[in-house]
């Protein structure tokens, strides 16, 4: 993948951008700087840990089904779900979410994924830690871990699992719009690390973390132009070039109108001078 040629080669050290954080850079650069450059962090939220638990269980299930593996049952893989809830690797602020409810919801979604979604998928890789992709022309490094790399009739593609209260719309399809930048980075990283073409649309598997079975919807959705958003076209800069401009300028502007502008999501919230008090 060739970076846009408009920018000069960066003289400063390359700055790493995780695939999962790129959209946050454009939502509130001030928050992104605090978390990813200054290392300011807080405890993981309960909803995020619930998502981590679902990822752990489904990954165990799917990894066992890769070529050469020994398949296991959804119940066997559920041990990883329980362990992530009961023994998290980081401090967790559960807030209003009771731990027992988080475990119940995570197990329900895990089971539904293993029985309804996984049998329809053919994976080449599960939780693929990608080789870093250096873009010295832009002064950035792309890093990340692909949830899944799959095979489809349209070619190889990436699949990303998303949990949340609004991960699936009322139409039964996974919400995809806000994930396009992340998916585009995953496509670039998959091609770079695995040495295979990624031609199929990116897929999102959404899982609603509702408290009742009826509200725990699971659905899929696709994004077909994720990479193009990153690279730009017709003379317009893509998001990678725009990200490089932010990092090079050091102008990490705050966005007090961000949906995530709260102590729950931003470690700089208490000291941020850009928000109303």
N, C-alpha and C positions, 0 to 999 in steps of 0.2 A: 504494500500500500504506500503510495507516494503522497507525502503531505503537500498542501498547497504551496506554490512557489513564490507567492507574493511577499512573504515575510523573510527578512534576512536570518541567517543562522544565528541562533541565540548564543551569546557569550557566557551567560550565567549558567550554573548547574541546572540540570533538568528537574522540573517539578513533577512529582507523581500525582496522577489523578486516577482514583479508583472509578471503575465503570459506574458503580452504584452512587457515586457522589456528584457526577457531572451535572445532572439536572439541578442539584442543590446549589451549585456555583452560580447558576443563573437566577435561581429563586431568591437567594440572599447570600451574596458573596461575603458579607461580614460574618455570617454564621459559618459558612464554609471555611473561611480563613481560620476561625477559632478552632474548629474541630480538626481540620486536616493539615494545617500548617503550624499552628501554635500548640496543638495537642491538648486543648482544653476539652475535657470530657466529663460526663456525669453518668449516673447509673442507667442501665438499660431499662426501658419501659416494659411494663407487663405485656402489652400487645406485641412488641418486638420480640420478646422472649417466646411468646406463643408461636410466632412465625418461625423462630429458630428451631423450636421443637418439631414443627411440622416438616421443616426442611431436613432435619436429622433423620426422622423416621422414614420419610419417602426416599431419601438418598440411600439409606441402608437397604430398602426394598429393591430399588432400581439397580443399584450396584451389583446386587446378587444375581440379577437377571442378565447382566452383560455377557457377551460370548465368553465361554470358559468358566463362568461362575456357577455357583450352586444356588438355585432359587430358594428363597425362604418365604414364609407366609407373612401376610400383613401383621398378624399377631406377633410373630417373632420380631419383626422390625419395630413394633410398637415400643419395645424396651428402650429404644433410643429416644422416643418421644418423652416417655416418663422421666428418663435420666436428665434430659435437657430442662425439664420443668423443675424437678426436685434438686438437681445439682448443677445449677448454671455456672458457667465459667467466669461470669462477671456479676457484680452487684446488680440486683434487679429492684426497681421501684414498681411494685405491683399496683399501686394506686387503688382504684376502686375494683380492680379485677382480682378476685380471690384465686389463689393458686390452684385450688381444687377445680374451680371452674375453667381455668386456663388448661389444665390437664384434660378435662372432659372434652372441651371443644377441640383441642389439638388432636386427641385420639380419634374423635369422630371424623374430622377432616382427613386425617391420615388414612383411615380405613376406606373412606369414600374414594380418595385418590387411588389407592392401591387396587380397588375393585372396579372403578369406573373409568379412570383415565389411563393408568399405566398399561393395561392390556392393549390399548389402541396405539401405543407408542413403540418405536424401535430406536433404542438409544445406542450411540457409539461411545459416549462418555458421560459420566455422572460426577458432579462436583469437580470439574476440570480446573485445576489451578493453572492459569495461563502464564506463559512466558511473557515477561514485560516487553512492551512494544515501545521502543525509543523513537521519538520524533524530534531530532535535534533542530530541524528547520523551524519548529514551533516552540522549542524549549520545554517540551512536556514529555512525560512517560505515561503510557496507559497501562493500568494493571487491573486485575480482577479475577474472579472465579466464575466460570460458567456453570449454572445449575445443571444443564443438560445440553448435549449435542445429539441431534437426532437425524434419522434417515427418513426421507419422504419421497413420494413419486416425483416431486419437483427438485430433488437434490437434497444435500445436507442442509440443516438449519439448526438454529439454537432455540432452546426452550427455557423460559424463566418462570419460576413459581412465585406467585405473589399472594400474600394473605392480608386481610384487612376487612374492616366493616363495609367497605365499598369496592372490594376487589372485583366483584361481578355485578353487572347492572341488572335492572329488572327484566331486561330482554334475555337474560341467561348467558350473555357473553361477557368475557373478561374485559375489564377496562384496560385499554392499551395506550391511549394518547400520551399520558404523562411518563410513560416508560420508554418512549422511542429513542431518546439519546442513549440511555443505558444499553438498550438492545443493540444499537448500532456499534457501540464499543465492544460488546460481547462478540459480535460478528467479526470484527477486525481481529480481536484477540484469538478467536477460535481458528481462523485461517492462519494466523501467524504461528500459533503454538502447535496445531495439529497437522499443518501442511496439507489441508484439504480445502477445496472450494466450498464456500457457503453461499448457496444460490437460492434456497427456499426462503419464504417469508419467515421472519422471527415469530415465535409463538409465545404467548403468555398463558399460563394456567392460573386462573384466579380462584381463590377460595375465600368465601365470606366467613368471617369469624363471628357469626351470630350465636346467640345463646340457645336457640331452639333448632331442632333438625330442619324445620321449614326454612329458616333464615340462613342456614349453612349451605348456600348455593355454591356450586362448582361449575366453572365454564372456561372456555378457551377463546382466544382471539388472536389475530395475526396483524403484523405490521410489515409492509412490503418495501418501505423506502427508508428504513432506519439509517443505513450507512450514508445515504445521500444527504440527509440532514447534517451529518457530521462533516462531510467533505465539501458541501456547497455545489453550486452549479450555475451555469450561465453568468459567470463573473461575480456572483454573490458569494461572500465568505460563508463557509459552513460553521457549525458550532465549535469545532476544534480550533479554528482560527480565531473565533471570537473569545474562546476560553484563553487562548494564548495571549491575546491582547489584554485581558483582565489581569492575568498573572504578571505580564511584563510591566504593566503600568503600576501595579501595586495598589490600584484603586478598588478596594474591596467594599463596595457600597452596600449599605444595609437596606433592607426592605421591611419596614415595620408593618406593611400591609400583608406580609406573607401569612398564609394559613398556618404555618409552623412557628410563627412568632410567639412563643410562650416558653415558660420555664421547663415545660415537659419535653420540648424538642431542641431547645437552643441552650448550650452551656454558657453563652455570653449574655443571656437574657437579663440577669440581675444587674449587670454593670453596663448594659447597652445604653448609650446616650441618645440613640436615634429614635427610640420609641416614646410614646406619650406615657406619662406617669400619673 
